């Protein structure tokens, strides 16, 4: 995220949506000022991937965000294989 801002000269985002299938916990671990300055983040987390879920939660909480909502996607509701996959909405209080 920090590279996209620096190299592309795009402004700091207010909101981020991440759906990168299994590496969500690696994305926010870059430079903290990107996450520290967003108003909110939507990301998909598979709770069966405990390391991914734990690290993502810790990084987002350390950035001052709070979990606002956690729901299954439509795909998860229709397919039991995805019953531990959630869309999480994090926001700055």
C-alpha positions in Angstrom: 0.0 0.0 0.0 2.8 2.4 0.8 4.5 1.7 -2.5 1.3 2.5 -4.4 1.0 5.8 -2.6 4.7 6.7 -3.1 5.3 5.5 -6.6 1.9 6.3 -8.1 1.6 9.6 -6.3 -2.0 8.8 -5.3 -3.4 10.4 -2.2 -3.7 8.6 1.1 -7.0 6.6 0.9 -9.8 7.2 3.3 -11.1 3.6 3.0 -9.4 0.3 1.9 -11.0 -2.9 0.7 -8.8 -6.0 0.8 -9.7 -9.4 -0.6 -6.3 -11.1 -1.3 -7.2 -14.7 -0.3 -4.9 -15.7 2.5 -2.3 -12.9 2.8 -4.5 -10.1 4.3 -2.3 -10.2 7.4 0.8 -9.3 5.3 -0.7 -6.2 3.6 -1.2 -4.0 6.7 2.1 -5.0 8.1 3.9 -2.5 5.8 4.4 1.1 6.8 2.0 1.9 9.5 1.1 5.4 8.5 -1.2 4.2 5.6 -3.3 2.1 8.0 -3.0 4.7 10.8 -4.6 7.3 8.6 -7.6 5.4 7.0 -11.1 5.9 8.2 -12.0 2.3 7.6 -11.1 -1.1 6.2 -13.1 -3.9 4.8 -11.4 -7.2 4.5 -12.2 -10.9 4.1 -10.8 -13.2 6.8 -11.0 -17.0 7.1 -11.2 -17.7 10.8 -9.8 -21.2 10.2 -6.5 -19.5 9.3 -5.8 -18.6 12.9 -2.4 -17.0 12.3 -3.9 -14.8 9.5 -6.9 -13.8 11.7 -4.9 -13.2 14.8 -2.2 -11.1 13.1 -4.7 -9.1 11.1 -6.7 -8.3 14.3 -3.7 -7.2 16.2 -2.4 -5.0 13.4 -5.7 -3.3 12.9 -6.3 -2.8 16.6 -2.8 -1.4 17.1 -3.6 1.1 14.3 -6.5 2.4 16.3 -9.3 0.7 14.4 -12.2 -1.2 15.9 -14.2 -4.1 14.5 -17.6 -2.8 13.7 -19.2 -5.7 11.9 -18.4 -9.3 10.9 -20.7 -11.1 8.4 -20.6 -14.0 6.0 -20.6 -13.3 2.4 -23.4 -14.6 0.2 -21.0 -17.3 -1.0 -20.4 -18.5 2.5 -24.1 -18.6 3.2 -24.6 -20.8 0.1 -21.6 -23.0 0.5 -20.7 -24.7 3.9 -17.1 -24.9 2.7 -16.8 -21.2 3.4 -18.5 -21.1 6.8 -15.5 -19.6 8.5 -14.9 -16.9 5.9 -16.1 -13.4 7.1 -16.2 -9.9 5.7 -15.0 -7.7 8.5 -15.6 -4.0 8.7 -13.0 -2.0 10.7 -13.4 1.7 11.5 -11.8 4.5 13.4 -13.8 5.4 16.5 
